[in-house]
């Protein structure tokens, strides 16, 4: 690859839509069939293709993440944000309905 193709910042993308189309259509179909559950693995396949076809100077990039890691991260955020939100949403309303007003409006 000569310097004109790489560009000023050293990045170059060598992929094309014909290589990516089967990945995208498979990801779409599986995401629809699994009602969105497959989206973590679809994201991983997409990133793996995009990173593998991206060069920085003379080095090819590599995505090493997995769909399972993304899914576990999602579950952790769901627990860390979801539980306090559920308490604020439902627990505070239950306390107010019982007459134990902790929040004065």
N, C-alpha and C positions, 0 to 999 in steps of 0.2 A: 504494500500500500504506500503510495507516495504522499508527500506532505500536503499537496493540494487537496486531497480527499479528506484528510483528517480534520482540517480546519484550524482556526487560530487557537482555540482552547484545548486542542488535543483529543477531543471526543469524536467518534465516528460510529454510526449505526449501519450495520451490514445486512440487516434482515429485510424482508419484504412481506407484503400482505399475503402472498400466496402460501408462504410457509406458516404464517400466523393464523390464517383463516380456519384450518381444521382444529386448531387449539381453541380458538374463540367459539366456534360453533359447538364443539363438544362441551366446553365449559358452560355455555348457555343452556344446552339441552339438559345436562346433568343438574344444573342449578334449578331449572324449572321442575324437573322430575322429583328432586329431593326437597322441594319447597324452600330453597335457599340454604340448606344445610351444607351443600357442596362448595359454597362460595369461598371458603378458606383454602381449599385445595385448588380451586380455579385461579385464585389470586396467586398461589404459588407457581402453578404452571405458566401463567402469564409472565410473572416476574422472572422466572427461570429462562424463558425464551428471550425476553427483552434484554436481560443482563448478558446472556450468552452471546448475543449478537451486537453488543456494544463494546467498543474498544476505547481505551484511554492510552494514547500514544501507541505503545506496542503491546500492551497487556489487555487480554480479554477479561471482562468482569465475570463474576460467578455469584449466583444467588444460592445460598446454602440453607435457607429457611425451609420449613416444612409446613404443610397444612395443619398438622397436629399442633405445632407450636402456636400458630395463629389462633386456632380454636381454643387452646388452653388460655391464651392471653385474653381472648374475648370473654371466656367464662370468669376469669379473675376480675376483669373490669365490671362485668355484670354483677358479681357478688359485692365488690367493693363500692360500687355506685348504687346498685339496685336495692340492697338491703337498707341503707340509710334513706333512700328515696321512698321506699315502701313504708318505712316507719313514719317519715314526715307526712306522707300522703294519707295513710290510713290510721296510724297510731295516734297522731295529733288530733285527727278528727274524732276518733273514739273518745279520747280524753275530754275534748270539748263537749261532746254530746253527754258525757257523764257528769259534767259540771266541774271538772278539774281543769279549769282554764289556766294553762301555763303561759299562753301567749295572749297578751292584752292588746286588742285591736283598737 
